[in-house]
């Protein structure tokens, strides 16, 4: 059995959108490039043909990967999420007690991570994500990372 993929509804919708774009738009573009390259004649020494075939293979691989993620997705139902402890699908506000800095994270499944988003979307499988899971407001999470130990006090949890 394939591994279950945790997704928020937003993440699931984005994957569906990507799949639809790849199938309806990109596949057609690559097919046209392939036809054009074939029209140049001798395929044995046709760099455009080789490039188009490689692009087609990469595209089909991505479509397959996205479809498998969608097939194995478990959408996190907001109604089932408790906001009394850190869980997948919540936004958590923490204070880094070592640096007195407030940080905001959205805990998401591994396919939705985006550390540059505001607030940062971190995976429930990451060291920080794992360290925060299950913690309640007021608790301090001690998270061992390669650079040392982080101390994050849980200040707020929002669905």
Secondary structure, DSSP 8 states (H G I E B T S, - for coil): ----EEE-HHHHHHHHHHHHHIIIIIHHHHHHHHHHHHHTS-GGG-HHHHHHHHHHHHHHHHHHHHHHHHHTEEE--GGG--SSS--TT-EEEEEETTTTEEEEEEEE-GGG-BTTSSSEEEETTSHHHHHHTT--TT-EEEEEETTEEEEEEEEEEE-
